């Protein structure tokens, strides 16, 4: 895998993928001017194991939560893409089906649909009371332990050259993993795969859906889910040095609706979360209307779509 990652073919292919939708970025345009020289130099550094990850630029975004993003240089981000495009398809096969973040043909909408599919099946077409346990990891990316992550990676990739490259990327930032790195999403799935395997094979929970650090368990037995909470809390602390967010533990009947990934899911339908709805009306305009309207296609929203269109028309008139 290491030789494939550092090959000139892969580096140039990674560049093509990386620069997509970034043609108006100054740093990307400047890098492209000397592209061949930069790529050949990166290849040589990697081949001679002389590559050193650079520093990060720090800034904040709101999506809608305030998040601290750390952006690497174009050279380093190119490497992240080169690593990801070779490693991800291989490691993807080791992940459970119900890991839904940062994977092809997955995503938030698919995760929500999967949750409702479990709801239908486990409640026997809504004839049984079904309980949902919703959990969240506190400060997940900041809390990823480098040593534990490297120990996991050693089992996934025995090549010492590859492990040295992983270590260079991982230890370029502390504590945890930077939100801005493409490789961080992959390493996060590798890290949380330990939890996924524990829930599916040790706790034997069929109704389990995880998106990043936000996950739900569905089961007809409320007491069993309480036991699962204790076991998951202990497992995360002991094995991954992570903590369940104490203020985000939700245990309730599925029939009452479960707030997950921007939607509130009920047995027969789902609606948009109230906070998301308010943010949408505040930010919508003619340019982003189709994007917001696309979100509404995944839930009960006929009246909401009409109101959103009215808001756009009024803003245009002003």
N, C-alpha and C positions, 0 to 999 in steps of 0.2 A: 504493500500500500504506500509506503514511503516513496519508493521510486516513481510510482504513478502520480503521487501528489506533486512532486517537484519537477516532473517532466515539463519541458517547454510547451508541449502540446496542451497539457492540462492548465498551465499557467495562462496561456493565451486564451484558451476557452473560458477560463474563470474570469478573465478580463472582460470578455464579451458579455458575460452574464452580469458581472458587477456594474459595468458602466450603463447598463440599461436604465433608462429614466433618470440618468444623472448627467446628461450632456450639458446642463446649465450650471453645473457645479464647478467653481473656479479651480479647486484643488484637483478634481478629476481631469479637467481640460489641460491643466499644466502637466500632469503626469503623462497624459496621452501624447504630448509633444515629443517626449523622449521615451516613448513606450518600449521600444525594442531594447534600448540600453538598460532601462530600469528592470525589465523582465529578465534579461540575461544576467544582470547583476544579482537579482533575487535568486535565480536558479543556481548560480555559482555559490552564493552564500549558504543556501540550503544544502547543496551537495557537499560542501566542505564543512558543514555543521558550524558555520560561522554566523548564522542568522541571529540577530538580536531584535526583539520586539521593541518598538518605539513607545513614546509617551502618548497620553490621551488628552483630548480636549474635552473639558467638562461643561455641560449645560443642562438646563431643565426644560421639560416639556409637560404639557397637561393633556392627558388622553383617557378619561378626564382627570384622573389622579395626577398629582404632581410627581414626576419621576425624574431621577437624576441619571442622565445619560452620559456615558463616556465614549467618545468617538476616537477611534484609532486613525493613524495616517492611511492614505490611499494604498501605499505599499503593504502595510499590515492587513488592511481589509481585503486586498487582493489575495493575500495568502490565506486568510480565513475562508474565502470562497473556494480556493483551490483545495483546501483540506476538506471542506464540507461536501463538495461535489463528488469526492471519491469515497469518503468515510460514511456519509449518511446513508446511501443505499445499502451498504453492508450491515451497519448497525441497526438500521430500521427493521430488519428481519428479526432481530432479537427482542424488539419491544412488543408489548401486548397490544392487541387490537384497539383497546379502549384508552390508549394514550393519544390525545387529540391535538396537541399543540406542536407547531413547527414541523409538520409532516405533510407530505403530498397527499392530496385528496382527503384531508382532514379539516380542522378548523372549528371555530366556535359554533357555526350553524349546524354542522354535522354532529358535533358533540351534544347539542341540545336535542336534536332529533333522536340521537341514540338514547339519551336519558328518557325521553318519552316512550321510546320503543320498549325499554326495560320496564317502564311504568305499566304499560299495557300487558306485557307478558307476566310480570311477577305478581300483579294484582288479579291475574286471571280475568282479563278483560274488565277490570275495575269492579270485580265482585268481592275482592278481599281488601281489607285495610292495609295500605302500604305506607311504610315509614321511610323517611329520607334523612340521612345524616350528611350534612354539608360541612366541609372543613377547609381551612386555608392555612398555609405555612406563613409564619411571621417573618418578614424581611428575608424572603427566600434567597434571592440572588446574592445578597450581602452575607448570607449565612453558610453558603456552600463551603465546606471544608476542603482545602487544597489536598491535604494528605489522603483523606478518604477518597476524593475524586481520583487521584493518581493511582491509588490501590485498585480501584474499580477498573480504570483504564488499562492497567497492567494485565488484567484478565481478558480484556477485549483486544489488546494489541501488544503482543509479545516482542515486537521489533524495538530494540533499544533506540534506534535512530528516531523512530516515530514517537516513542515515549519522551525523548529529549525535546522534540518539537512541541508536543503537547505541554510539557512542563514550561517551556519558554513562553507559550501563549498564556497559560493559566497563571503563572507567577508574574506576568507583566502587570497584573492588577491585584490590589488587596484592599479590604478583605473581600472574599467571595468572587463573583464573576461580574464583569461589566455588562450592563443591559445593551450597550451598543454593538457588541460583537455577534456576528452570525454564529461563530463557534460556541458562544455561550448558550444559545438555544439548544444546540446538539448536546453539549456537556450536561445541560440541565436535564434533558431526557434520559441520558445515561445514568445520572445521579438518582433521579426519581424512579427509574426502572426498578431499583431495589425495593421501593415501596410498592410499586405495581405488582411485582412478583409475590411479595409478602401477602398483599390483600387477596390476590387471586388464588394462590396455591397454599398458603398457610391458613388464612382466615376463610378461604373458599367462598368468597363473596362473588356471586355472578353479576349482580347489579352494581357495577363500579365504573365510573367515568371520571377521567382526570384530564384537565386542561392546565398545563403548566403547574402552578402550585395550588390550584383550586380544584377540589375533587368532591364527589358525592358517592355515597353508598345507599342502595335501596334494598329493603328487606321487609317482609311482613312482621317480623319479630322485633319489637322495640327494644326489649332487653338485650337481645343479641347485638344490636347496634351500639348500645351503651358499652357492652363488653369490648366491641371492636374499637370504640373510641379510646378506651384505656390501653388496649394492646397497640394500637397505631401510635398513640402518644409516646409510649415506652419505646417502641421500635425506632421511631424517628429520632428520639433523643439519644438512644444507645448506639444505633448503627450509622446515623447520618448527621448527628449533632444539629438537628433541626427541631423547632418548636411549633406545635399547633397554636395558631392565634387564639387566645382564650376568649376574645370578644367576637369572634366570627364562627363560633360553633353553633350550628343550627340543627335541631332535631325536631321534626314535625311530621304530621300526616301529609302525604303527597297530595291528597285531595284539596288541602288548603292552599296549594300553590307553592312552588319552590323557586326562589330568585337565583338564577344561574346564568352567567355569561351574557348579561344584558337583557335577558328575558325572564318573565315569570311563567313557569311551566305548570299547567294544570292537566288533569287526566285527558281531556278531550281537545285542548287548545293551548296556545300560549299568547301572551301579550307582551308589549314592550315595557321594560322597567320604567317606573315613573321618572327617575332621575335622568335616564337616557332620553325620555320623551321631552322633558323640559330643556335639556341641552340641545336637542335637535331643533326645537322651535326657535331657540335663541340664535343658533348659528346658521340655519338653513338660508341659502340664497340660490340664485339661478344656476350658478356654476356647480354647486354640490348637491342640488336637489335630486338628481338621478341616483347619486350614491346613497343618500338617506332613504330615498324611496325604495332602493334595493334591499335595505335592511328591513323595511316594513313588509316586504314580500314573504318573509319567513315567520310571520305571526298574524294574528287576527287584527286587521288594521284598516278596513275599508273606510271608515269614518275618519280615521287619523290621516290617511293619505289625502283625502279631500281637504281637510283643515290645513295640512302642510302646504298644499298647492295654493290655497288662499293666502297664506302667510307670505309665500314667495311673490305672488302677484302684488300684494300690498307694498312689499319692500321695493319691488321694481318701479312702482308708481311714484315712490318717493325719490 
